Amino acid sequence: MATPFWELVLQFWLMSQVFDGYDKYAVSMRLLSRYKILLAQ
């Protein structure tokens, strides 16, 4: 079952707080690819 989009956004927000100063583009790409994998199942 795919993760709800709002939950994905929440994960991104939480990761943004934890990795403040971390490359947010890399984080978002990693989450996006993970979401695509979940959708493909």
C-alpha positions, 0 to 999 in steps of 0.5 A: 500500500502506497504511503499517503502524500501528506505523510510523505510531506510530513516525512520531508518536513521532519527530515528538513528539521533534522538535516537543517543545512543538508542538501534538501534537493538530495533529500527530496529526490530520495523521498520521491524515488521511494514514493515512486517505488511504493506506487509501482508495487 
